[in-house]
Amino acid sequence: MQVIKKFLDLSESALSVVCVLSFAAMFVLGIATVVFRFIIESSLAFPDELIRYLFIWMISLGSAVALRRNLHAAIGVVVSHLPLGLHRTAVLSATLLGIVFFALILVNGLRLTLRVQPQISPALEISMAWVYGAIPVGMAFLILYSLELTVKQLRAPAAELLSEGQ
């Protein structure tokens, strides 16, 4: 179990670094776009497109990091009004429904990624599969982290299910 936790911690750290680097690159590219457009009076072709694609990846991977850190919106207010015996059922049901939802998006995102593979982006001239690939990759991490959360929810005492530390 320790090996799995280490892997999940390492993957979360790697995703966080990718998100931070993506944001930094988006910021620099945004500044460069403004400088080239208004000061140098010459537009660059690729930054707008690259910023969009980095944003898609950052949101997809950042969602998984947020889920692992328990930062997503939750149904805690509703669950807290239920009898203590139903807390685990409600929280586990929400997590399992999330896994089903992520799995559906993963499967359809993978199909879409494969379908757009021959398409080439206009400015960067890369396969659009690189862009759409953010969907199945992000969903795979969301499923992985949701499975970890499910194990935590099964093991936690009912009184701690709604606490911030889970």
N, C-alpha and C positions, 0 to 999 in steps of 0.2 A: 504493500500500500504506500510505503514511503517513496518508492520509485515513481509511482504514478503521480503523487503529489509534487515531487520534484520536477517531473516532466511538465505538469500543468503550471507550476510556478514559472518555470523557464519559458514556456510558450507564452504565458501572459506577459512576462517581461519583454520578450521579443516583439510581441504585437504592440506593446506600449511604445517601444523604441521606434518601430515602423510608423506608428501614428504620429509621434513627435517629429520624426524626420520628414514625414509627408507634410505636416503642418508648416514646418520651417521652410521647406521647398516651395510650398504654395505661397507663403508670405514673400519670400525673395522673388519668386516669379511675378507675383502681383506688383511689387514695387518696380521691378524691371520693366514690366509692361507699361506702367504709368510713365516711367522715365523715358523709355524709347518713344512712346506715343506723343508726349507733350513737351519734352525737353529736346530730344534729338530729332523729333518729328519724322520718325520712321518706325513703322509697326513691325513687331516680330510676329511670325505666323504661328508658332507652336505654343507659347505660354498659356493662352486661354484654354486650349484643349488639354494640355498637361495638368493644369490646375483642376479642371473638371474631373479628370480621371483619378488624380491623387485624392481628391475629395471623396469620390465614390469608394475607393479602397480604404481611406481613413475612417469613414463612417461604418463600413462593413466590419472592419477589424476592431474599431473602437467600441462597437456595440457588444462584441464578445468580451472585451476587457471590462466594460461597464457591468455586464451581467455577472462576471466572476467576482467583481468587487461589490456586488449587491447595490448598484447605483441606479438601476432601472426603477421606474414607477412600479409600485406594488399595490396589492389589494389589502394591505394591512389594516386599514380602517374598517373594511367590511368584515374581515376575518376576526378582528378583535371583538366584534359584537356577537360572534357566534359562541356557543358553549365551548369550553376548553377541549372537550372530546372531539370536536369537529375541526379544530385548528389544523391538525396534521392532514386530514382529508382535503380540506380546502386548499392548503398550500401545496400539497403534493399534486392535486388535480390541476392547479394552475401551471405548475412546472411541467407536468406531463403533457398538458395541452400545448404548452410552448414548444416542447420537443417535437410533437406531431406537426405543428405549424412550421418549425424550422426545417423539418425533414421534407415537407411538401415544397417549400421554397428551394431547398437544396436540389431536389430532383429536377424541378422545373428550371431552376437556374443553370444546372448542368446541361440540360437539353438546349436551352437558349444559348449558352456559351459555345456548345458544339455547332449550333446552327449558324452563328455569326462568325465562325472562324474564317471563312473566306473574305469577309468584309474588311476593308482597310480604312483606317482613320484618315481624314483628309490632310491634316497638318503633320502629324508624327509618322504617318505611313506604317503603322503597326496593325497587327490583326486585332479586331475588336474583341476577340476572345480574351485578350489580356485585360480588357476593361470589364467585360461581363463575368470574367472569372472571379471577381470580388464577391459575387453572390454566393456561389457554392462554397468558396473558401470561408467566408464569414459565417455562413450557416453551419458548416462543419464544426467550427470553433464554438458557436453558440450551442450546438447539440452536445459537444464534449463537456462544456462547462455546466450545462443544464443537468447532465448525468451526474456530475460531481455534486451539484447542488441537491439533486434527488437523494443521493447517499447521505449527505449531511442532514437533510430534512427527515430521513428515516431514523437516523441515530439520535437526533437532538431531542431533549425532553420537550414535551408539548408547551410548557410555559416559555421556552426560549425560541420557539419557531418564528416569532414576529420580531425578535431582537435584531439590532443592527449587525451584530457580530457573526451571523450565520453564513 
